[in-house]
Amino acid sequence: MPNVNPVFPSTLALFRHAGWELEILEGHTIASATFRDRADAWVFVAAVNEELRMLTLFARAPEPCPPERIDAMLQFFNRSNFSMTHGTWTLDPDDGEIRFRVGADLAGRDMAGDELSTLTDYVNTVMRASLPAVRSVIAGGDPVAAASAVAG
């Protein structure tokens, strides 16, 4: 295996260099920050599995999906995920937590700063663009229409 750096410290260094204020989950290779965009905010998370050299980045929607809207939200996610080339929408059925996430396999290599920046921007751009549709589905809106509105 080529000589590579540990993923988590490298990831933290790149985020800190960009000016992010991170909270690190003690005892884990997980860091989070509140991402603010105009009048909105959500939690952005970077999680690392050092053994597998896998980095997962995700944005967590500010509002959970209520139990009675889970089927509709899953329909929205299915349609949205089908049209994407990268990333996926996920939902925790136990507490309704909504995430958009991407992963990067770093086996045998280090992540470049521009690669981390591009993935981070992508996750936050998808959340920003999709949040009105997610909220529409939570509020009782049609998931097909919401997915179509995001896809353009």
C-alpha positions in Angstrom: 0.0 0.0 0.0 1.3 3.5 -0.8 2.4 5.7 2.0 -0.8 7.6 2.9 -1.9 9.9 5.8 -4.6 9.1 8.3 -7.9 10.3 6.8 -9.5 12.0 9.8 -6.7 14.3 10.8 -6.2 15.3 7.2 -9.9 16.0 6.8 -10.0 18.1 9.9 -6.9 20.1 8.8 -8.6 20.8 5.4 -11.8 22.0 7.0 -10.0 24.1 9.6 -7.9 25.7 6.8 -11.2 26.7 5.2 -12.3 28.4 8.5 -14.8 25.8 9.6 -15.6 25.6 13.4 -15.8 21.9 14.0 -17.2 19.9 16.9 -15.6 16.6 17.3 -17.5 13.6 18.7 -15.2 12.4 21.5 -13.9 8.9 20.9 -15.1 8.8 17.3 -13.8 10.0 13.9 -16.8 12.3 13.4 -16.8 16.0 13.1 -19.8 18.4 12.6 -20.4 22.0 12.0 -23.5 24.2 11.5 -23.6 25.3 7.9 -25.4 28.6 7.5 -26.8 29.7 4.2 -28.8 33.0 4.0 -31.7 32.5 6.4 -31.3 28.8 6.8 -28.9 26.4 8.6 -28.3 22.7 8.9 -25.7 20.4 10.4 -22.9 19.2 8.2 -21.0 16.1 9.2 -17.8 14.4 8.2 -17.4 10.8 9.4 -14.4 8.6 8.7 -13.7 4.9 8.9 -9.9 4.8 9.1 -9.7 1.1 8.7 -11.5 1.1 5.4 -10.3 4.7 4.5 -13.8 5.8 3.8 -15.0 9.3 4.2 -18.8 10.1 4.4 -20.0 13.6 4.2 -23.7 14.5 4.9 -26.0 17.3 5.6 -28.8 16.8 8.0 -32.1 18.6 7.3 -33.2 20.9 10.1 -36.6 19.3 10.5 -37.3 15.5 10.9 -39.9 13.7 8.8 -43.0 13.0 10.8 -44.0 9.3 10.9 -47.2 9.9 8.9 -45.1 11.4 6.0 -42.4 8.7 5.8 -44.0 6.9 2.8 -44.3 10.2 0.9 -40.7 11.2 1.8 -39.4 7.9 0.6 -41.2 8.4 -2.7 -39.6 11.8 -3.0 -36.2 10.3 -2.1 -36.6 7.5 -4.6 -37.4 9.9 -7.5 -34.6 12.3 -6.4 -32.0 9.6 -6.0 -32.8 8.0 -9.3 -32.0 11.3 -11.1 -28.6 11.8 -9.4 -25.2 10.6 -10.4 -23.7 11.1 -6.9 -25.0 11.0 -3.4 -28.2 9.7 -1.9 -31.0 10.8 0.3 -31.6 8.7 3.4 -34.1 8.7 6.2 -33.9 7.2 9.7 -37.4 5.6 10.2 -36.9 5.6 14.0 -36.6 9.4 14.5 -37.3 10.8 11.0 -33.8 12.2 10.6 -33.2 13.3 6.9 -29.8 13.3 5.4 -28.2 13.9 2.0 -24.8 12.1 1.9 -21.9 11.2 -0.3 -18.9 9.0 0.3 -15.4 8.8 -0.9 -13.2 5.7 -1.0 -9.7 6.8 -0.2 -8.0 3.3 -0.2 -4.4 3.8 -1.2 -4.5 7.5 -1.6 -4.9 10.9 0.2 -7.7 13.3 -0.4 -6.8 16.6 -2.1 -8.1 19.8 -0.6 -10.0 20.6 -3.8 -11.7 17.2 -3.8 -12.9 17.7 -0.2 -14.1 21.2 -1.1 -15.9 20.0 -4.2 -17.7 17.2 -2.3 -18.6 19.5 0.6 -20.0 22.1 -1.8 -22.0 19.5 -3.6 -23.6 18.2 -0.4 -24.5 21.6 0.8 -25.7 22.7 -2.6 -28.0 19.7 -2.9 -29.4 20.4 0.6 -29.9 24.1 -0.2 -31.6 23.4 -3.5 -33.8 20.6 -2.1 -34.8 21.9 1.3 -37.9 23.7 0.1 -39.1 20.5 -1.6 -38.3 18.4 1.5 -40.3 20.9 3.6 -43.1 20.7 1.2 -43.3 16.9 1.5 -43.1 17.2 5.3 -46.0 19.7 5.2 -48.2 17.3 3.2 -47.2 18.2 -0.4 -47.1 15.8 -3.3 -43.7 14.0 -3.4 -43.8 13.6 -7.2 -44.3 17.3 -7.7 -41.6 18.1 -5.2 -39.1 15.8 -6.9 -40.0 17.3 -10.3 -39.5 20.8 -8.9 -36.0 20.0 -7.7 -35.0 18.1 -10.9 -36.2 21.1 -13.0 
